[in-house]
Amino acid sequence: MQLTQEEVKKIALLCRIELTDAEVTKFQAELSQVLGYIEELNQVDTSSVEPISQVTGLQNVLREDTARLSEFREKIIANFPDRKDNYLKIKNIL
């Protein structure tokens, strides 16, 4: 598939890039070559190929999302620079 210079300029406009006339000519040939490869791939018979989403065999391991107290809560609170009861005391933000 051979792209026209106008098509390359439109693609450049959509991509928000500015091309010189030499770059338009260069990309006209390169993009046409890429589209040619895609056309070639579209002709390959993939009807007997099973669709896959990943090839590693790994699966997501999910755990129940439940609220629980941290086992380090007391140590964390002890490290607060300034605290009141079990709360971190900070300067006013507003």
PyMOL Python script that loads the backbone (N, CA, C, O; Angstrom):
from pymol import cmd

cmd.read_pdbstr("""\
ATOM      1  N   MET A   1       0.841  -1.179   0.000  1.00  0.00           N
ATOM      2  CA  MET A   1       0.000   0.000   0.000  1.00  0.00           C
ATOM      3  C   MET A   1       0.883   1.238   0.000  1.00  0.00           C
ATOM      4  O   MET A   1       1.730   1.401   0.879  1.00  0.00           O
ATOM      5  N   GLN A   2       0.693   2.094  -0.962  1.00  0.00           N
ATOM      6  CA  GLN A   2       1.497   3.299  -1.095  1.00  0.00           C
ATOM      7  C   GLN A   2       0.706   4.494  -0.556  1.00  0.00           C
ATOM      8  O   GLN A   2      -0.372   4.818  -1.054  1.00  0.00           O
ATOM      9  N   LEU A   3       1.262   5.138   0.468  1.00  0.00           N
ATOM     10  CA  LEU A   3       0.637   6.333   1.023  1.00  0.00           C
ATOM     11  C   LEU A   3       0.967   7.549   0.160  1.00  0.00           C
ATOM     12  O   LEU A   3       2.036   7.618  -0.447  1.00  0.00           O
ATOM     13  N   THR A   4       0.056   8.489   0.114  1.00  0.00           N
ATOM     14  CA  THR A   4       0.326   9.750  -0.578  1.00  0.00           C
ATOM     15  C   THR A   4       0.970  10.717   0.400  1.00  0.00           C
ATOM     16  O   THR A   4       0.925  10.510   1.613  1.00  0.00           O
ATOM     17  N   GLN A   5       1.567  11.769  -0.130  1.00  0.00           N
ATOM     18  CA  GLN A   5       2.178  12.775   0.736  1.00  0.00           C
ATOM     19  C   GLN A   5       1.122  13.468   1.598  1.00  0.00           C
ATOM     20  O   GLN A   5       1.393  13.847   2.737  1.00  0.00           O
ATOM     21  N   GLU A   6      -0.078  13.629   1.049  1.00  0.00           N
ATOM     22  CA  GLU A   6      -1.154  14.260   1.820  1.00  0.00           C
ATOM     23  C   GLU A   6      -1.535  13.390   3.020  1.00  0.00           C
ATOM     24  O   GLU A   6      -1.806  13.909   4.103  1.00  0.00           O
ATOM     25  N   GLU A   7      -1.554  12.060   2.828  1.00  0.00           N
ATOM     26  CA  GLU A   7      -1.869  11.157   3.934  1.00  0.00           C
ATOM     27  C   GLU A   7      -0.795  11.220   5.020  1.00  0.00           C
ATOM     28  O   GLU A   7      -1.112  11.197   6.210  1.00  0.00           O
ATOM     29  N   VAL A   8       0.467  11.299   4.618  1.00  0.00           N
ATOM     30  CA  VAL A   8       1.562  11.405   5.582  1.00  0.00           C
ATOM     31  C   VAL A   8       1.455  12.723   6.348  1.00  0.00           C
ATOM     32  O   VAL A   8       1.677  12.754   7.559  1.00  0.00           O
ATOM     33  N   LYS A   9       1.119  13.807   5.653  1.00  0.00           N
ATOM     34  CA  LYS A   9       0.967  15.106   6.313  1.00  0.00           C
ATOM     35  C   LYS A   9      -0.199  15.074   7.295  1.00  0.00           C
ATOM     36  O   LYS A   9      -0.123  15.676   8.366  1.00  0.00           O
ATOM     37  N   LYS A  10      -1.281  14.372   6.938  1.00  0.00           N
ATOM     38  CA  LYS A  10      -2.423  14.255   7.841  1.00  0.00           C
ATOM     39  C   LYS A  10      -2.044  13.455   9.082  1.00  0.00           C
ATOM     40  O   LYS A  10      -2.432  13.814  10.194  1.00  0.00           O
ATOM     41  N   ILE A  11      -1.290  12.375   8.901  1.00  0.00           N
ATOM     42  CA  ILE A  11      -0.819  11.572  10.030  1.00  0.00           C
ATOM     43  C   ILE A  11       0.069  12.423  10.935  1.00  0.00           C
ATOM     44  O   ILE A  11      -0.053  12.365  12.159  1.00  0.00           O
ATOM     45  N   ALA A  12       0.954  13.204  10.341  1.00  0.00           N
ATOM     46  CA  ALA A  12       1.833  14.082  11.123  1.00  0.00           C
ATOM     47  C   ALA A  12       1.021  15.110  11.897  1.00  0.00           C
ATOM     48  O   ALA A  12       1.335  15.412  13.048  1.00  0.00           O
ATOM     49  N   LEU A  13      -0.014  15.646  11.274  1.00  0.00           N
ATOM     50  CA  LEU A  13      -0.880  16.611  11.948  1.00  0.00           C
ATOM     51  C   LEU A  13      -1.582  15.970  13.135  1.00  0.00           C
ATOM     52  O   LEU A  13      -1.659  16.566  14.209  1.00  0.00           O
ATOM     53  N   LEU A  14      -2.097  14.752  12.945  1.00  0.00           N
ATOM     54  CA  LEU A  14      -2.764  14.039  14.033  1.00  0.00           C
ATOM     55  C   LEU A  14      -1.801  13.715  15.172  1.00  0.00           C
ATOM     56  O   LEU A  14      -2.197  13.685  16.337  1.00  0.00           O
ATOM     57  N   CYS A  15      -0.534  13.472  14.830  1.00  0.00           N
ATOM     58  CA  CYS A  15       0.490  13.171  15.835  1.00  0.00           C
ATOM     59  C   CYS A  15       1.090  14.437  16.443  1.00  0.00           C
ATOM     60  O   CYS A  15       1.903  14.370  17.365  1.00  0.00           O
ATOM     61  N   ARG A  16       0.684  15.575  15.924  1.00  0.00           N
ATOM     62  CA  ARG A  16       1.176  16.874  16.393  1.00  0.00           C
ATOM     63  C   ARG A  16       2.694  17.008  16.219  1.00  0.00           C
ATOM     64  O   ARG A  16       3.398  17.509  17.096  1.00  0.00           O
ATOM     65  N   ILE A  17       3.175  16.542  15.053  1.00  0.00           N
ATOM     66  CA  ILE A  17       4.596  16.719  14.740  1.00  0.00           C
ATOM     67  C   ILE A  17       4.715  17.485  13.423  1.00  0.00           C
ATOM     68  O   ILE A  17       3.867  17.369  12.538  1.00  0.00           O
ATOM     69  N   GLU A  18       5.757  18.245  13.318  1.00  0.00           N
ATOM     70  CA  GLU A  18       5.991  19.042  12.122  1.00  0.00           C
ATOM     71  C   GLU A  18       7.059  18.346  11.280  1.00  0.00           C
ATOM     72  O   GLU A  18       8.125  17.987  11.780  1.00  0.00           O
ATOM     73  N   LEU A  19       6.759  18.164  10.010  1.00  0.00           N
ATOM     74  CA  LEU A  19       7.692  17.487   9.111  1.00  0.00           C
ATOM     75  C   LEU A  19       8.109  18.418   7.985  1.00  0.00           C
ATOM     76  O   LEU A  19       7.312  19.209   7.480  1.00  0.00           O
ATOM     77  N   THR A  20       9.383  18.308   7.599  1.00  0.00           N
ATOM     78  CA  THR A  20       9.849  19.020   6.414  1.00  0.00           C
ATOM     79  C   THR A  20       9.422  18.219   5.185  1.00  0.00           C
ATOM     80  O   THR A  20       8.963  17.083   5.304  1.00  0.00           O
ATOM     81  N   ASP A  21       9.578  18.819   4.007  1.00  0.00           N
ATOM     82  CA  ASP A  21       9.216  18.108   2.777  1.00  0.00           C
ATOM     83  C   ASP A  21      10.058  16.843   2.593  1.00  0.00           C
ATOM     84  O   ASP A  21       9.565  15.821   2.114  1.00  0.00           O
ATOM     85  N   ALA A  22      11.341  16.926   2.982  1.00  0.00           N
ATOM     86  CA  ALA A  22      12.220  15.754   2.871  1.00  0.00           C
ATOM     87  C   ALA A  22      11.749  14.647   3.814  1.00  0.00           C
ATOM     88  O   ALA A  22      11.777  13.471   3.452  1.00  0.00           O
ATOM     89  N   GLU A  23      11.317  15.019   5.025  1.00  0.00           N
ATOM     90  CA  GLU A  23      10.835  14.028   5.980  1.00  0.00           C
ATOM     91  C   GLU A  23       9.521  13.411   5.518  1.00  0.00           C
ATOM     92  O   GLU A  23       9.284  12.223   5.740  1.00  0.00           O
ATOM     93  N   VAL A  24       8.664  14.207   4.877  1.00  0.00           N
ATOM     94  CA  VAL A  24       7.410  13.681   4.351  1.00  0.00           C
ATOM     95  C   VAL A  24       7.705  12.601   3.319  1.00  0.00           C
ATOM     96  O   VAL A  24       7.085  11.538   3.330  1.00  0.00           O
ATOM     97  N   THR A  25       8.651  12.874   2.427  1.00  0.00           N
ATOM     98  CA  THR A  25       9.024  11.908   1.395  1.00  0.00           C
ATOM     99  C   THR A  25       9.615  10.639   2.032  1.00  0.00           C
ATOM    100  O   THR A  25       9.287   9.523   1.629  1.00  0.00           O
ATOM    101  N   LYS A  26      10.491  10.827   3.032  1.00  0.00           N
ATOM    102  CA  LYS A  26      11.128   9.696   3.713  1.00  0.00           C
ATOM    103  C   LYS A  26      10.073   8.833   4.413  1.00  0.00           C
ATOM    104  O   LYS A  26      10.066   7.611   4.266  1.00  0.00           O
ATOM    105  N   PHE A  27       9.181   9.481   5.179  1.00  0.00           N
ATOM    106  CA  PHE A  27       8.174   8.735   5.916  1.00  0.00           C
ATOM    107  C   PHE A  27       7.112   8.149   4.999  1.00  0.00           C
ATOM    108  O   PHE A  27       6.479   7.152   5.349  1.00  0.00           O
ATOM    109  N   GLN A  28       6.909   8.740   3.850  1.00  0.00           N
ATOM    110  CA  GLN A  28       5.963   8.178   2.878  1.00  0.00           C
ATOM    111  C   GLN A  28       6.428   6.780   2.487  1.00  0.00           C
ATOM    112  O   GLN A  28       5.632   5.843   2.433  1.00  0.00           O
ATOM    113  N   ALA A  29       7.714   6.651   2.216  1.00  0.00           N
ATOM    114  CA  ALA A  29       8.260   5.345   1.826  1.00  0.00           C
ATOM    115  C   ALA A  29       8.267   4.374   3.008  1.00  0.00           C
ATOM    116  O   ALA A  29       7.891   3.211   2.861  1.00  0.00           O
ATOM    117  N   GLU A  30       8.699   4.857   4.191  1.00  0.00           N
ATOM    118  CA  GLU A  30       8.815   3.973   5.354  1.00  0.00           C
ATOM    119  C   GLU A  30       7.452   3.499   5.850  1.00  0.00           C
ATOM    120  O   GLU A  30       7.282   2.318   6.151  1.00  0.00           O
ATOM    121  N   LEU A  31       6.484   4.402   5.938  1.00  0.00           N
ATOM    122  CA  LEU A  31       5.150   4.005   6.396  1.00  0.00           C
ATOM    123  C   LEU A  31       4.473   3.085   5.386  1.00  0.00           C
ATOM    124  O   LEU A  31       3.748   2.167   5.771  1.00  0.00           O
ATOM    125  N   SER A  32       4.703   3.324   4.105  1.00  0.00           N
ATOM    126  CA  SER A  32       4.137   2.440   3.082  1.00  0.00           C
ATOM    127  C   SER A  32       4.714   1.041   3.215  1.00  0.00           C
ATOM    128  O   SER A  32       4.007   0.051   3.027  1.00  0.00           O
ATOM    129  N   GLN A  33       6.003   0.959   3.540  1.00  0.00           N
ATOM    130  CA  GLN A  33       6.644  -0.343   3.723  1.00  0.00           C
ATOM    131  C   GLN A  33       6.054  -1.064   4.936  1.00  0.00           C
ATOM    132  O   GLN A  33       5.802  -2.267   4.872  1.00  0.00           O
ATOM    133  N   VAL A  34       5.834  -0.353   6.027  1.00  0.00           N
ATOM    134  CA  VAL A  34       5.239  -0.954   7.224  1.00  0.00           C
ATOM    135  C   VAL A  34       3.842  -1.469   6.917  1.00  0.00           C
ATOM    136  O   VAL A  34       3.488  -2.580   7.309  1.00  0.00           O
ATOM    137  N   LEU A  35       3.048  -0.670   6.219  1.00  0.00           N
ATOM    138  CA  LEU A  35       1.698  -1.098   5.865  1.00  0.00           C
ATOM    139  C   LEU A  35       1.729  -2.304   4.931  1.00  0.00           C
ATOM    140  O   LEU A  35       0.831  -3.145   4.976  1.00  0.00           O
ATOM    141  N   GLY A  36       2.751  -2.393   4.091  1.00  0.00           N
ATOM    142  CA  GLY A  36       2.917  -3.560   3.234  1.00  0.00           C
ATOM    143  C   GLY A  36       3.151  -4.818   4.049  1.00  0.00           C
ATOM    144  O   GLY A  36       2.610  -5.878   3.732  1.00  0.00           O
ATOM    145  N   TYR A  37       3.967  -4.705   5.112  1.00  0.00           N
ATOM    146  CA  TYR A  37       4.195  -5.845   5.995  1.00  0.00           C
ATOM    147  C   TYR A  37       2.899  -6.267   6.677  1.00  0.00           C
ATOM    148  O   TYR A  37       2.630  -7.459   6.828  1.00  0.00           O
ATOM    149  N   ILE A  38       2.105  -5.297   7.084  1.00  0.00           N
ATOM    150  CA  ILE A  38       0.831  -5.609   7.740  1.00  0.00           C
ATOM    151  C   ILE A  38      -0.107  -6.316   6.779  1.00  0.00           C
ATOM    152  O   ILE A  38      -0.789  -7.265   7.166  1.00  0.00           O
ATOM    153  N   GLU A  39      -0.149  -5.871   5.540  1.00  0.00           N
ATOM    154  CA  GLU A  39      -0.976  -6.542   4.531  1.00  0.00           C
ATOM    155  C   GLU A  39      -0.519  -7.987   4.336  1.00  0.00           C
ATOM    156  O   GLU A  39      -1.333  -8.897   4.174  1.00  0.00           O
ATOM    157  N   GLU A  40       0.808  -8.176   4.356  1.00  0.00           N
ATOM    158  CA  GLU A  40       1.363  -9.522   4.206  1.00  0.00           C
ATOM    159  C   GLU A  40       0.959 -10.408   5.385  1.00  0.00           C
ATOM    160  O   GLU A  40       0.622 -11.576   5.193  1.00  0.00           O
ATOM    161  N   LEU A  41       0.991  -9.864   6.598  1.00  0.00           N
ATOM    162  CA  LEU A  41       0.587 -10.620   7.783  1.00  0.00           C
ATOM    163  C   LEU A  41      -0.903 -10.939   7.759  1.00  0.00           C
ATOM    164  O   LEU A  41      -1.310 -11.994   8.245  1.00  0.00           O
ATOM    165  N   ASN A  42      -1.719 -10.055   7.205  1.00  0.00           N
ATOM    166  CA  ASN A  42      -3.161 -10.290   7.130  1.00  0.00           C
ATOM    167  C   ASN A  42      -3.499 -11.470   6.209  1.00  0.00           C
ATOM    168  O   ASN A  42      -4.588 -12.036   6.307  1.00  0.00           O
ATOM    169  N   GLN A  43      -2.583 -11.839   5.324  1.00  0.00           N
ATOM    170  CA  GLN A  43      -2.833 -12.936   4.408  1.00  0.00           C
ATOM    171  C   GLN A  43      -2.505 -14.298   5.016  1.00  0.00           C
ATOM    172  O   GLN A  43      -2.836 -15.329   4.431  1.00  0.00           O
ATOM    173  N   VAL A  44      -1.859 -14.315   6.181  1.00  0.00           N
ATOM    174  CA  VAL A  44      -1.496 -15.571   6.836  1.00  0.00           C
ATOM    175  C   VAL A  44      -2.743 -16.221   7.416  1.00  0.00           C
ATOM    176  O   VAL A  44      -3.563 -15.559   8.052  1.00  0.00           O
ATOM    177  N   ASP A  45      -2.879 -17.529   7.189  1.00  0.00           N
ATOM    178  CA  ASP A  45      -4.036 -18.270   7.701  1.00  0.00           C
ATOM    179  C   ASP A  45      -3.809 -18.586   9.177  1.00  0.00           C
ATOM    180  O   ASP A  45      -2.926 -19.371   9.525  1.00  0.00           O
ATOM    181  N   THR A  46      -4.614 -17.968  10.040  1.00  0.00           N
ATOM    182  CA  THR A  46      -4.508 -18.197  11.480  1.00  0.00           C
ATOM    183  C   THR A  46      -5.748 -18.886  12.034  1.00  0.00           C
ATOM    184  O   THR A  46      -5.980 -18.862  13.243  1.00  0.00           O
ATOM    185  N   SER A  47      -6.537 -19.491  11.177  1.00  0.00           N
ATOM    186  CA  SER A  47      -7.796 -20.097  11.623  1.00  0.00           C
ATOM    187  C   SER A  47      -7.573 -21.274  12.573  1.00  0.00           C
ATOM    188  O   SER A  47      -8.439 -21.564  13.399  1.00  0.00           O
ATOM    189  N   SER A  48      -6.436 -21.953  12.474  1.00  0.00           N
ATOM    190  CA  SER A  48      -6.188 -23.109  13.347  1.00  0.00           C
ATOM    191  C   SER A  48      -5.367 -22.738  14.581  1.00  0.00           C
ATOM    192  O   SER A  48      -5.005 -23.618  15.363  1.00  0.00           O
ATOM    193  N   VAL A  49      -5.067 -21.457  14.767  1.00  0.00           N
ATOM    194  CA  VAL A  49      -4.276 -21.013  15.912  1.00  0.00           C
ATOM    195  C   VAL A  49      -5.216 -20.598  17.036  1.00  0.00           C
ATOM    196  O   VAL A  49      -6.114 -19.779  16.843  1.00  0.00           O
ATOM    197  N   GLU A  50      -4.994 -21.181  18.220  1.00  0.00           N
ATOM    198  CA  GLU A  50      -5.842 -20.864  19.364  1.00  0.00           C
ATOM    199  C   GLU A  50      -5.437 -19.508  19.946  1.00  0.00           C
ATOM    200  O   GLU A  50      -4.250 -19.258  20.152  1.00  0.00           O
ATOM    201  N   PRO A  51      -6.404 -18.637  20.212  1.00  0.00           N
ATOM    202  CA  PRO A  51      -6.076 -17.332  20.796  1.00  0.00           C
ATOM    203  C   PRO A  51      -5.500 -17.487  22.201  1.00  0.00           C
ATOM    204  O   PRO A  51      -5.948 -18.335  22.973  1.00  0.00           O
ATOM    205  N   ILE A  52      -4.509 -16.667  22.526  1.00  0.00           N
ATOM    206  CA  ILE A  52      -3.921 -16.679  23.868  1.00  0.00           C
ATOM    207  C   ILE A  52      -3.781 -15.240  24.349  1.00  0.00           C
ATOM    208  O   ILE A  52      -3.659 -14.311  23.551  1.00  0.00           O
ATOM    209  N   SER A  53      -3.800 -15.075  25.653  1.00  0.00           N
ATOM    210  CA  SER A  53      -3.630 -13.739  26.206  1.00  0.00           C
ATOM    211  C   SER A  53      -2.255 -13.562  26.825  1.00  0.00           C
ATOM    212  O   SER A  53      -1.785 -12.436  26.983  1.00  0.00           O
ATOM    213  N   GLN A  54      -1.603 -14.671  27.177  1.00  0.00           N
ATOM    214  CA  GLN A  54      -0.235 -14.618  27.688  1.00  0.00           C
ATOM    215  C   GLN A  54       0.389 -15.988  27.528  1.00  0.00           C
ATOM    216  O   GLN A  54      -0.322 -16.978  27.357  1.00  0.00           O
ATOM    217  N   VAL A  55       1.711 -16.057  27.581  1.00  0.00           N
ATOM    218  CA  VAL A  55       2.389 -17.309  27.260  1.00  0.00           C
ATOM    219  C   VAL A  55       3.181 -17.903  28.418  1.00  0.00           C
ATOM    220  O   VAL A  55       3.757 -18.980  28.265  1.00  0.00           O
ATOM    221  N   THR A  56       3.229 -17.243  29.562  1.00  0.00           N
ATOM    222  CA  THR A  56       4.068 -17.725  30.661  1.00  0.00           C
ATOM    223  C   THR A  56       3.393 -18.779  31.515  1.00  0.00           C
ATOM    224  O   THR A  56       4.077 -19.540  32.200  1.00  0.00           O
ATOM    225  N   GLY A  57       2.058 -18.847  31.496  1.00  0.00           N
ATOM    226  CA  GLY A  57       1.350 -19.792  32.341  1.00  0.00           C
ATOM    227  C   GLY A  57       1.111 -19.272  33.746  1.00  0.00           C
ATOM    228  O   GLY A  57       0.500 -19.957  34.566  1.00  0.00           O
ATOM    229  N   LEU A  58       1.587 -18.067  34.032  1.00  0.00           N
ATOM    230  CA  LEU A  58       1.384 -17.497  35.363  1.00  0.00           C
ATOM    231  C   LEU A  58      -0.057 -17.050  35.527  1.00  0.00           C
ATOM    232  O   LEU A  58      -0.717 -16.665  34.562  1.00  0.00           O
ATOM    233  N   GLN A  59      -0.537 -17.106  36.761  1.00  0.00           N
ATOM    234  CA  GLN A  59      -1.890 -16.667  37.060  1.00  0.00           C
ATOM    235  C   GLN A  59      -1.839 -15.655  38.191  1.00  0.00           C
ATOM    236  O   GLN A  59      -0.938 -15.697  39.028  1.00  0.00           O
ATOM    237  N   ASN A  60      -2.807 -14.743  38.217  1.00  0.00           N
ATOM    238  CA  ASN A  60      -2.897 -13.795  39.313  1.00  0.00           C
ATOM    239  C   ASN A  60      -3.248 -14.516  40.601  1.00  0.00           C
ATOM    240  O   ASN A  60      -4.109 -15.396  40.620  1.00  0.00           O
ATOM    241  N   VAL A  61      -2.580 -14.139  41.665  1.00  0.00           N
ATOM    242  CA  VAL A  61      -2.881 -14.693  42.973  1.00  0.00           C
ATOM    243  C   VAL A  61      -3.494 -13.549  43.775  1.00  0.00           C
ATOM    244  O   VAL A  61      -2.816 -12.576  44.105  1.00  0.00           O
ATOM    245  N   LEU A  62      -4.769 -13.676  44.081  1.00  0.00           N
ATOM    246  CA  LEU A  62      -5.469 -12.623  44.790  1.00  0.00           C
ATOM    247  C   LEU A  62      -5.812 -13.088  46.189  1.00  0.00           C
ATOM    248  O   LEU A  62      -6.062 -14.270  46.425  1.00  0.00           O
ATOM    249  N   ARG A  63      -5.820 -12.146  47.108  1.00  0.00           N
ATOM    250  CA  ARG A  63      -6.233 -12.453  48.468  1.00  0.00           C
ATOM    251  C   ARG A  63      -7.452 -11.625  48.799  1.00  0.00           C
ATOM    252  O   ARG A  63      -7.730 -10.619  48.145  1.00  0.00           O
ATOM    253  N   GLU A  64      -8.168 -12.044  49.805  1.00  0.00           N
ATOM    254  CA  GLU A  64      -9.338 -11.307  50.256  1.00  0.00           C
ATOM    255  C   GLU A  64      -8.887  -9.956  50.814  1.00  0.00           C
ATOM    256  O   GLU A  64      -7.938  -9.891  51.595  1.00  0.00           O
ATOM    257  N   ASP A  65      -9.552  -8.902  50.422  1.00  0.00           N
ATOM    258  CA  ASP A  65      -9.209  -7.562  50.878  1.00  0.00           C
ATOM    259  C   ASP A  65      -9.988  -7.272  52.154  1.00  0.00           C
ATOM    260  O   ASP A  65     -11.145  -6.853  52.107  1.00  0.00           O
ATOM    261  N   THR A  66      -9.346  -7.497  53.283  1.00  0.00           N
ATOM    262  CA  THR A  66     -10.002  -7.304  54.573  1.00  0.00           C
ATOM    263  C   THR A  66      -9.182  -6.342  55.426  1.00  0.00           C
ATOM    264  O   THR A  66      -7.954  -6.319  55.349  1.00  0.00           O
ATOM    265  N   ALA A  67      -9.875  -5.554  56.236  1.00  0.00           N
ATOM    266  CA  ALA A  67      -9.205  -4.629  57.149  1.00  0.00           C
ATOM    267  C   ALA A  67      -8.672  -5.418  58.335  1.00  0.00           C
ATOM    268  O   ALA A  67      -9.362  -6.285  58.870  1.00  0.00           O
ATOM    269  N   ARG A  68      -7.446  -5.117  58.744  1.00  0.00           N
ATOM    270  CA  ARG A  68      -6.865  -5.773  59.916  1.00  0.00           C
ATOM    271  C   ARG A  68      -5.807  -4.860  60.509  1.00  0.00           C
ATOM    272  O   ARG A  68      -5.236  -4.027  59.805  1.00  0.00           O
ATOM    273  N   LEU A  69      -5.553  -5.008  61.758  1.00  0.00           N
ATOM    274  CA  LEU A  69      -4.547  -4.210  62.432  1.00  0.00           C
ATOM    275  C   LEU A  69      -3.156  -4.709  62.066  1.00  0.00           C
ATOM    276  O   LEU A  69      -2.926  -5.907  61.901  1.00  0.00           O
ATOM    277  N   SER A  70      -2.246  -3.770  61.946  1.00  0.00           N
ATOM    278  CA  SER A  70      -0.869  -4.129  61.644  1.00  0.00           C
ATOM    279  C   SER A  70      -0.207  -4.698  62.888  1.00  0.00           C
ATOM    280  O   SER A  70      -0.483  -4.248  64.000  1.00  0.00           O
ATOM    281  N   GLU A  71       0.644  -5.659  62.715  1.00  0.00           N
ATOM    282  CA  GLU A  71       1.361  -6.224  63.853  1.00  0.00           C
ATOM    283  C   GLU A  71       2.447  -5.272  64.355  1.00  0.00           C
ATOM    284  O   GLU A  71       3.006  -5.473  65.434  1.00  0.00           O
ATOM    285  N   PHE A  72       2.742  -4.232  63.564  1.00  0.00           N
ATOM    286  CA  PHE A  72       3.778  -3.265  63.932  1.00  0.00           C
ATOM    287  C   PHE A  72       3.187  -1.948  64.424  1.00  0.00           C
ATOM    288  O   PHE A  72       3.905  -0.954  64.538  1.00  0.00           O
ATOM    289  N   ARG A  73       1.910  -1.928  64.711  1.00  0.00           N
ATOM    290  CA  ARG A  73       1.206  -0.686  65.056  1.00  0.00           C
ATOM    291  C   ARG A  73       1.877   0.037  66.221  1.00  0.00           C
ATOM    292  O   ARG A  73       2.137   1.237  66.133  1.00  0.00           O
ATOM    293  N   GLU A  74       2.154  -0.660  67.288  1.00  0.00           N
ATOM    294  CA  GLU A  74       2.745  -0.023  68.476  1.00  0.00           C
ATOM    295  C   GLU A  74       4.137   0.529  68.185  1.00  0.00           C
ATOM    296  O   GLU A  74       4.492   1.599  68.679  1.00  0.00           O
ATOM    297  N   LYS A  75       4.924  -0.187  67.395  1.00  0.00           N
ATOM    298  CA  LYS A  75       6.265   0.296  67.053  1.00  0.00           C
ATOM    299  C   LYS A  75       6.187   1.549  66.172  1.00  0.00           C
ATOM    300  O   LYS A  75       6.984   2.475  66.316  1.00  0.00           O
ATOM    301  N   ILE A  76       5.228   1.556  65.276  1.00  0.00           N
ATOM    302  CA  ILE A  76       5.062   2.719  64.400  1.00  0.00           C
ATOM    303  C   ILE A  76       4.642   3.935  65.222  1.00  0.00           C
ATOM    304  O   ILE A  76       5.198   5.021  65.053  1.00  0.00           O
ATOM    305  N   ILE A  77       3.672   3.760  66.104  1.00  0.00           N
ATOM    306  CA  ILE A  77       3.198   4.867  66.934  1.00  0.00           C
ATOM    307  C   ILE A  77       4.327   5.376  67.837  1.00  0.00           C
ATOM    308  O   ILE A  77       4.430   6.582  68.061  1.00  0.00           O
ATOM    309  N   ALA A  78       5.159   4.498  68.349  1.00  0.00           N
ATOM    310  CA  ALA A  78       6.278   4.899  69.199  1.00  0.00           C
ATOM    311  C   ALA A  78       7.280   5.766  68.453  1.00  0.00           C
ATOM    312  O   ALA A  78       8.009   6.537  69.076  1.00  0.00           O
ATOM    313  N   ASN A  79       7.329   5.653  67.132  1.00  0.00           N
ATOM    314  CA  ASN A  79       8.269   6.445  66.331  1.00  0.00           C
ATOM    315  C   ASN A  79       7.701   7.780  65.867  1.00  0.00           C
ATOM    316  O   ASN A  79       8.414   8.547  65.219  1.00  0.00           O
ATOM    317  N   PHE A  80       6.439   8.085  66.179  1.00  0.00           N
ATOM    318  CA  PHE A  80       5.873   9.388  65.814  1.00  0.00           C
ATOM    319  C   PHE A  80       6.679  10.480  66.506  1.00  0.00           C
ATOM    320  O   PHE A  80       6.934  10.376  67.706  1.00  0.00           O
ATOM    321  N   PRO A  81       7.084  11.515  65.792  1.00  0.00           N
ATOM    322  CA  PRO A  81       7.851  12.580  66.433  1.00  0.00           C
ATOM    323  C   PRO A  81       7.010  13.374  67.440  1.00  0.00           C
ATOM    324  O   PRO A  81       7.517  13.790  68.482  1.00  0.00           O
ATOM    325  N   ASP A  82       5.749  13.580  67.133  1.00  0.00           N
ATOM    326  CA  ASP A  82       4.858  14.309  68.035  1.00  0.00           C
ATOM    327  C   ASP A  82       3.499  13.632  67.960  1.00  0.00           C
ATOM    328  O   ASP A  82       2.928  13.506  66.877  1.00  0.00           O
ATOM    329  N   ARG A  83       2.977  13.198  69.099  1.00  0.00           N
ATOM    330  CA  ARG A  83       1.734  12.445  69.057  1.00  0.00           C
ATOM    331  C   ARG A  83       0.820  12.851  70.207  1.00  0.00           C
ATOM    332  O   ARG A  83       1.257  13.391  71.224  1.00  0.00           O
ATOM    333  N   LYS A  84      -0.435  12.576  70.011  1.00  0.00           N
ATOM    334  CA  LYS A  84      -1.439  12.759  71.054  1.00  0.00           C
ATOM    335  C   LYS A  84      -2.260  11.484  71.067  1.00  0.00           C
ATOM    336  O   LYS A  84      -2.901  11.145  70.072  1.00  0.00           O
ATOM    337  N   ASP A  85      -2.247  10.797  72.154  1.00  0.00           N
ATOM    338  CA  ASP A  85      -2.837   9.470  72.278  1.00  0.00           C
ATOM    339  C   ASP A  85      -2.194   8.568  71.216  1.00  0.00           C
ATOM    340  O   ASP A  85      -0.972   8.418  71.193  1.00  0.00           O
ATOM    341  N   ASN A  86      -2.992   7.978  70.352  1.00  0.00           N
ATOM    342  CA  ASN A  86      -2.437   7.105  69.313  1.00  0.00           C
ATOM    343  C   ASN A  86      -2.505   7.750  67.933  1.00  0.00           C
ATOM    344  O   ASN A  86      -2.598   7.056  66.921  1.00  0.00           O
ATOM    345  N   TYR A  87      -2.458   9.082  67.896  1.00  0.00           N
ATOM    346  CA  TYR A  87      -2.560   9.803  66.627  1.00  0.00           C
ATOM    347  C   TYR A  87      -1.302  10.621  66.380  1.00  0.00           C
ATOM    348  O   TYR A  87      -0.707  11.158  67.314  1.00  0.00           O
ATOM    349  N   LEU A  88      -0.911  10.711  65.144  1.00  0.00           N
ATOM    350  CA  LEU A  88       0.213  11.540  64.742  1.00  0.00           C
ATOM    351  C   LEU A  88      -0.236  12.992  64.769  1.00  0.00           C
ATOM    352  O   LEU A  88      -1.254  13.339  64.170  1.00  0.00           O
ATOM    353  N   LYS A  89       0.514  13.840  65.458  1.00  0.00           N
ATOM    354  CA  LYS A  89       0.161  15.249  65.574  1.00  0.00           C
ATOM    355  C   LYS A  89       1.018  16.026  64.588  1.00  0.00           C
ATOM    356  O   LYS A  89       2.245  15.926  64.592  1.00  0.00           O
ATOM    357  N   ILE A  90       0.338  16.814  63.731  1.00  0.00           N
ATOM    358  CA  ILE A  90       1.042  17.604  62.710  1.00  0.00           C
ATOM    359  C   ILE A  90       0.595  19.052  62.801  1.00  0.00           C
ATOM    360  O   ILE A  90      -0.389  19.370  63.469  1.00  0.00           O
ATOM    361  N   LYS A  91       1.335  19.937  62.116  1.00  0.00           N
ATOM    362  CA  LYS A  91       0.958  21.341  62.068  1.00  0.00           C
ATOM    363  C   LYS A  91      -0.279  21.489  61.181  1.00  0.00           C
ATOM    364  O   LYS A  91      -0.543  20.645  60.325  1.00  0.00           O
ATOM    365  N   ASN A  92      -1.027  22.562  61.393  1.00  0.00           N
ATOM    366  CA  ASN A  92      -2.181  22.835  60.553  1.00  0.00           C
ATOM    367  C   ASN A  92      -1.758  22.991  59.112  1.00  0.00           C
ATOM    368  O   ASN A  92      -0.725  23.602  58.833  1.00  0.00           O
ATOM    369  N   ILE A  93      -2.524  22.458  58.202  1.00  0.00           N
ATOM    370  CA  ILE A  93      -2.190  22.530  56.777  1.00  0.00           C
ATOM    371  C   ILE A  93      -2.790  23.781  56.153  1.00  0.00           C
ATOM    372  O   ILE A  93      -2.165  24.396  55.288  1.00  0.00           O
ATOM    373  N   LEU A  94      -3.968  24.163  56.566  1.00  0.00           N
ATOM    374  CA  LEU A  94      -4.629  25.318  55.963  1.00  0.00           C
ATOM    375  C   LEU A  94      -4.272  26.596  56.651  1.00  0.00           C
ATOM    376  O   LEU A  94      -4.748  27.662  56.260  1.00  0.00           O
TER     377      LEU A  94
END
""", "prot")
cmd.dss("prot")
cmd.show_as("cartoon", "prot")
cmd.util.cbc("prot")
cmd.orient("prot")
